[in-house]
Amino acid sequence: MRIPLSWLREFAQVPAGATAEDVMAELVKVGFEEEAVHRPTDALQGPVVVGQVLSIIKEPQSNGKTINWCQVRVVPEGREQTLTGDGIDPSGVQGIICGAHNFVEGDKVVVTLPGAVLPGDFKISARKTYGHLSAGMIASVRELGIGEDHDGILVLSRIGLDPEIGTDAMELLGLYDEAAEINVTPDRGYAFSIRGVAREYAHATATSFTDPASTVQAPAELLNGYGVKLNDDAPIYGKPGCDRFVARTVRDVDATRPTPAWLSSRLRLAGIRSISLPVDISNYVMLELGQPLHFYDQDKLSGDIVVRRAVAGEKLTTLDGKERALDIEDLLITDDSGPIGVAGVMGGASTEVSDSTATVLIEAAHFEEVSIARSRRRHKLPSEASKRFERGVDWQVANIAAQRAVDLLVELAGGTADEAGTDVGTAPDAVAIHLPAAFAAERIGIDFTEEQIVTSLEDLGAVVEKNDGGWTVTAPSWRNDLDTKEDLSEEIARLVGYDQIPATLPVAPPGRGLTRVQQQRRRLIQALADAGLTEVLAYPFVSKASNDTFGAAEAGAERTAVKLANPISEEQGFLRTSILPGLIEVAKRNHSRGFRDLALFESGLVFLPGDTVGTASIPPLGVKPSDEVLDALYDGVPDQPLHLAAVLTGHDSPAAAAHTPRAWDWADALDIARLAGDVLGVEIVASQGKHQAYHPGRTAQLSLRTGEVVGYAGELHPKLLAASDMPARSVALEINADALFEAAADVIVARHISTFPVATQDVALVVPREVSADDVLSALREGAGELLEDVALFDVYAGKGIEEGKKSLAFGLRFRANDRTLTADEASAARESAVALAAERFDAVQR
């Protein structure tokens, strides 16, 4: 919200010398954020004066252009020129070359004299051009930085001005004014007005405030005006889309009259372009009082106005010239011809006010927030009106805003107001809030006095009544965000001053801290970072093809994913079911910038929808849903387990003298997965696996001892790497971290370290080629019994000396006892027991 200081001074006690920075500093005290300062004099410097064209000599040029050699008086005749400087003629008449042709002799114009500086750091000086010494410039609107019109110079009579020659044009056009811009949070819609900001400035400075609404004399009752019917037969959440509609008529309006400079300059500083006098008046009233208005050409209306929901198939051409297909949820303004506007968002072109308009019908209505917000988003039609309506507008100010617009149309456009008017609707019930005496102090941490509490609430405009144990507070009509005692206590804290809240460090209750899962997750992430991997964050939005490839092990397997209703890109219209697509995109982006050797990982949620996604309807606001409704909502939320994934490309280290880097391979991906298990105290079993995203022969399936599959690791499929423009032989892994957390013991107990020596024995077993080494290893571990400390595969051989269709697996076995030194016979017996079980299960034969 931009606040012109001259406008703010009309209703708040802003010191004469205060700057926009000073005003923002005060508003920060009551919870607003600084945005920017808008000060025309930062880019425009004088002397800039009013001049009158005395003569124009048209001089054709060899380039085909015709220039005007003008004599312009910049000092009233008979007076002395008080300005001095190089190029300023003491006679008060300046010779100026001008290329525009939209003015005549006798016109009063804006003249920038030598020494002036225009926006863009364009310095004005006397210079020789087209055979003349041109000492100044006759300025256009765009050259002055007050508009975009560059078709010709600014002729003051066309904007309703006839000032004295030599008048300071910057003061005349309001260019010495400045505006402070603040950020208004969504819950404080009342501050989208001079009325709201002036009240807040008074709070911040403990000064008086004049309510702009109190200066308008509106009729106590409006009768016999233009016909209006409120007919919302499908209210959202049971709240009517329109609960007040005020209509006033002003006749004999001259819509072609220029907008006064004071009004257009305020609109310009407030960030709104001047369009025409009627439109500017509607915008001016909206900015001043916070009530959006809409003006209709009453002669273009057909029958009564009806506020209703759209009918399927209806269309409307809005003021921006676009035809829009309407939704049955849209709230419309209609007459006998059909829709003439989307309520609170934008009017229709068929009833637009134009230069030929003579009778204006003013609409000042109160619309329900959700209806306006949904229509605005649905039609992608942000507007100043919708911005205010969807945040909440004061129900009580509609008739006052309409009267203010009537007064300005009569004063500035020469109109005549009808005494009759329309005011239909039902006022909402005032909300009475009980505020216990001690509640604010307990919530905020300050011992507020009774005077501080009552004064703060009354300054807001609330009605405060003392009762047993506290107060009954009725919030003002412009503060629809105040519904609970918590809201009131926060307002008390804001007005007393956030700087009064003591800074105390909260003490954690004993026995609390990170949860078991939080600790596990931190250990896991830290372990991968310590191992040299770099953590990254990728977007959770992916394409359907990515989910199809990474979301299921088998190609063509049935899979589901959550489709986004409003994706940032149609190519990434789904929530991820795997982390790897995003990681691969990050790796790909780094490769394109020259980073080839990468070890990236990410931990994050994936989204796995069940049979039910979402619910058939949304529970109403303001009422706690029943347990059944909550259960249904939770049932519709996709399962979101935490996954851990890594992608390794290129080499494990940079090349250096006497050092040859090693290329990452599938074993590295498997080692990272095992590291994750070791950190959590969970044994991960790797076996030959198959996944459509991985190389057919270089993929490990990762499981728990229970047989539950928790992920895959290995080399990515060559076709996938080629399609992604990734280096060949890149490897990856992805595991379900939540499954590891659940399998991990609450307390990891360190195994006893025996002081007795280890006995090592090797064994080579010939088994059918289809038997996996991991299955044989498991049989050896089981058969060897409690003396076996460790067993590891160290060689696989198939070739000469081995029967066709079979392979030799060589294992190293380590035996140790906790209470004695093992004899060779004991170790051998344990080994033979292990071999026997392998022979029983897989027909293994010892070499």
Protein Blocks (a to p, Z undefined) as FASTA:
>chain_A
ZZdfklmmmmpccdfklcfklmmmmmmmnopacfbdcdfklmgccdddddddfbdcdddd
fkopacddddddfbdehiacfbgcehiafklpacdddfbfkbcehiacddddehiacehi
iacddddeehiacebddddfklnopajbfkbccdfklnopacdehiafklmnopmgccdd
ddddfklmmlmcfklmmmmmmmmnopacddfklmpccdfbdehiacdddddfbbghhiaf
bfcdcddddehiafkbccdfklmmmmmmnopacfbfmlmmmmmmmmmnopacddddfklp
gcjaddddddehiacddfkopacdddfkbccdddfkbcfbdehiaccfklcccfklmbdc
dddddddfklmmmmmmmnopacfklmmmmnopafklmmmmmmmmmmmmmmmnopacdfbd
cdeddddddddddddfklmmmmnopacdfklmmmmmmmnopacdddehiacddddfklmm
bmbfklmmmmmmmmnopklpccddddddehiacdfklmmmmmmmmmmmmnopacddddfb
dcfklmmmmmpmbghiacdddddfbdfbfklmcccfbfklmmmmmmmmmmmnopabdcdd
dddddddddfbgcjfbdcdehiacdfklmmmmmmmpccdddddddddehjfbdcdehiac
ddddfklmmmmmmmmmmmnopacdddddddfkbcfklcccdddfkopafbdcddddfklm
mmnopaehiacddddfklmmmmpcfbdcdddddfbdcddddddddddfklcfklmmmmmm
mmnommlmbdcdfbdcddehiaghiacdddddddddfkbccdfklmmmmmmmmmmmmmmm
nopacZZ
